[in-house]
Amino acid sequence: MCDSLIVDSRKSVGNTLLRKYLTYSSMSLNSGKSAPYKSQMSEQKTTKAIFWISLLIATVILYWFYGIVPRYGPARDQSAFDWIIYKSAISGSDYRGYLVILLGTLLYIVSYRTLQPRVAMGALPFILLGSSWVLWGWQVAKMLAFPLFFFWLAIPLPGFQQATTHLQLLATSMAHHGSGLFGVETYVEGTKVLPIKGNWEPLDIAAGCSGIRSLMALLMISAAWAYIAKMALWKKVFLFLMAFPLAILGNALRVISIFVIAEYGDAKWAAGTWHDWSGLLLFYPFSLLILLMLHSLLEGGLPWKKASQRQLRRVSVTRSDVSKSVISEL
């Protein structure tokens, strides 16, 4: 390639000029490539320096407010770290709680790396439970475990959101077949239910009518109900899990009532007023009544009557013990 450009084999003048030209061109290309690279490297170094300086400043500020400034304790003469150590020493704390705090911290780091704020919200009960375990011992932490993890039911989980489509299809199918039991003939197009003979407009089972909100609300109610109930653990778990079929069945009954009223009554009132109020007037009374029936079946009677019987049994045992002690003294 070089010989085709310049041919001078006698005095090598052309080859000398060619080498000078190629050397100058390569230097120009290298200088053109190195300028953006050097600027990029300088920007990265500046970013790292800003990060470490900011981290150092934040560490110093946190240590100042929580490790030096006296704001805690009975006399307000202890720092936050000194108060934690003092509180742990006098309350018989258990340092195993630090493992739970570490688990919550790791979950928070995972949420930061994966950009999942739900994981960070789910880590909060672990941090609070571990802190109470360290400060006040296992007995207090055990009492706080359910209220803290009850917070999980307030987190919108992605699995439940993805289940909305399946719940829509299930609610549509159950409403179609269930309304047929009341003489309302319909046919289905996707999530839309259309009448065959009625004069009412087609009704679409939207995402809000899938029952996902009712399911989450009923899960919270059944969890609190099972926690308060005085029964065996497996009965508590069974009562809690029954929220899933009850929510699906109750929501289907609500949607069926809308179709029946639209067929035999006022279609506009059914799609408007009754649609908005049927959850409070039909779904929750039905679901709570079924929960009460299940509780009574598991306990062998109504809960308040069983509680009174247990109380009477305790009183009779106490009196018999007192009478026996009196007779022994005589």
Phi, psi and omega in degrees: 000319180291321180293331179287338180274311183227124181241112178203089184269354185276306185245001178058027179289319181294320179295323178295316178296322180295317179297320177297320181294315180294322179295318179295320180294318180294323177295322179294318180294318180294322178292326178291326179281328186283337182294309177296325180296317179295321178294322178294319178295321178293324177294319178296318179295321178295318179297316179296320179296318178297320180298310183291325177294317178297318178297320179295317179296317179297321178296317179297318180295314180297317179295326179295314184284327185254345181246345184238311185294124179277108179226358187237173181093168180301322181259011181056037182241017181236147172281174182296317179295318178296322180293321179296317179295319179295316181294322179293326183288322185269346184257005180064048186287167181241119184285357173294341177297337177297331177295321178292321176298319178297321178297316177296322178294319178296321177296323177294321177295319177298318179296325179290319182286328182262359180058044179241096181295338178296324178294323177295319177295324177290338179281340183301314178300326178296317180294317180292320179295316178296323179294316177294327178295318179291317187281320188237001177093175186289327183296317177290319180297325179294323177290330182271352186298310182295312178301325181288313182281349171298337178297335180301327182290350177268357181269125177287099184283144181294329179298320178291324179293321177290335178283355181299319181297316179295322177293326176298312180295321179294317178296323178295315180295316180293324178291322179295310181286324181291322178293335176294333177293338179258015177083012179263107182273125183221167170222159191245138171231096184070244175254017180252132180251125183242145179279151176268317182244338184289164180262003182277154183287155178300144180247132181259129176278092184284178180297327179290338179265007181287340180099006183293322179290318177296324179296313180296319179295318181289329175297319178295317181295314182292328177294314178295321179297312181294326180292321182283330185298139178268084180210177181293162184295319182294331176289323176298315180297318179297317179295323178291316182291338179292351177295330182294303179293328179294321179295318179294315181293317179295321178292322176297319178297323179295316180292322178298320179297327178294317180293320181294316179294322178294328181283316187254353182230227183265111183293323180292319179292324180293318181282345181252280186294311183292326177299322183282329187254353184292334178297316180283325186272340184235311188294305185291318174300319179297313183294317180293324178295318178294320176299319178296320178295319178294319177298316179295323179293321179289327182269347182078029181158174179295143186301317183290330177288321177295323179295319179293325178293321178294322179294317178295323179295321178294319181295317181295321178295320180296318179294319179296322177295321179294317180296321179295321180292324178293317180296320180295325178290324178289000000 
